[in-house]
Amino acid sequence: MHGLSEEKPTDVWEVEALFDLSFAPGRTALSSYRLRDGVPPVAPLCLVIRDEGGILGGAIRVWPVRVGDAHDALLLGPVAVHPTRQGEGVGAQLIREVIARARAMGASRLMLVGDAPYYGRFGFDRLDGVEMPPPTNPDRVLGCDLVPGGWEGVTGPVTRPV
């Protein structure tokens, strides 16, 4: 895999097909999708990676959200790797790149809903007191500081940006 770039409008259907392939059929019914409906993603953080032949190997998207009364955050996800590319580090490359780009943009905090053992290696920890819409398992709500203390004192429900 070598071609990492921002997702372009011409990539959308191919990326959506990868997400459909990678996740359960009801993926758009998940609570995180209610936070995304009608909200544009953070375009510089929506990335695709292609192999030498131009075949899509992975994709990641990031969305703006609000936590509590006044805290902006970035919601990472979905991230998907084509089944033929799993185990090659594609997902890790996408996640690391998003973290680096989000820091460079001046963002303070990044969150996701996922498996702590996997995402912990990228600096994500369980967020106590940060509430995703139900029925999200609170143990799967994870955050990463993009600046020192980025999540310190940040609690409350996760909502769509204002």
Protein Blocks (a to p, Z undefined) as FASTA:
>chain_A
ZZdcdddfklmmmmmmmmmmmpcfklmmpmklmmmgopacdfklmccdddfkopafbdcd
dddddehjllccddeddddddfklgonlmmmmmmmmmmmmmmmnopabdcddddfklmmm
nopacdehiacddfbdfklpccddfbghklgopacjddddZZ
